[in-house]
Amino acid sequence: MSRTITHAVAWLCWGVVTMLVLSGCRGSGARVGAGTEGERQTLEHDGRSRTFILRVPPSITPGRQMPLVIVLHGGGGNGLNAEAMTDFTSRGRDEGFIVVYPEGTARGRSRLLTWNAGHCCGYAMQAGIDDVGFLDALIDHIVGEYPVDRQRIYVTGMSNGAMMTHRAGIELPGRIAAIAPVAGGLFGDEAADRQRVSAIMINGVLDRSVPFNGGEPGGRFAGSWDGTPVKPAVAQAAFWAAANGCSTDAATVDAGAYVHVRHDCPAPLGVELYAVKDNGHAWPGGQRGSALGDMPSTALDATDVIWAFFSAHGQQ
């Protein structure tokens, strides 16, 4: 069955379940209510109505705790865009885990939603939005309403969402077991003194928006950054290897279509990076982020690779 068809089926199966989740948030000081656009729900945080889309497996086994995967859209995107691009909904239905697609913020009525990842991006960065606090409150809500395995909470994201994924891993290390930034990067001034978070990164060698070799940002939204150059993609793996007490040297395998870098880490931690040679600024194996976006590589399926990594890495 094609990814497009499975996404449509999952949408229909999960929609009814999603709309039932409208009760109050427990223990987070936030309020949850029905959203105003389709299946979006709202959570009041820091004086703002924040939106998210929740996908819960159609059947919940009594006594069984489920992993939670948080998927962050790219700059200018939204939750539905992230769902279509990654198809984590179908994987969650098949494997039995909850998926939530939070949404960033925008100025006025604009739908160009962004995340405050420090040096990027757009309105969220400029306004100093507390996106870390929002994600923390969202986790509180979902854990309060569903049987979530607290040792298996994961975050992944694309582009600006990937940068926000790094920030969540850095600032919420006790809550998140593993992260998976795709087409993202670090800036070199991130603190790494208290993290124990497994990390897998996927970057396209042909990426012009978040340059694989580092440097000034490019692409259609170059002006949404604060001017700080991004570090080379491999710096992400070095950062998390140091944070997790992994080996400095990494095993590198050239598989032809991509290069796989893996650090030797103390169990249950892991740090890996995939450099996809024919991929630009896109989610490999998924859908294009927009009509003008780069075509994703078919060399590997990022969703499959990420879920396999998440499955193997819970918290201690």
PEVENDA-V173307 format. One record per helix or strand of 3 or more residues. SS is the DSSP state (A for helix, B for strand). FROM is the first residue (numbers start at 0). LEN is the number of residues. Records with the same first field share a line. If there is no record, write none. Layout:
SS = FROM-LEN + FROM-LEN
//
This chain:
A = 2-17 + 78-8 + 87-8 + 121-6 + 130-15 + 159-12 + 221-3 + 233-10 + 301-11
B = 30-4 + 40-5 + 47-8 + 65-7 + 97-5 + 147-11 + 177-5 + 197-7 + 249-5 + 257-6 + 270-6
//
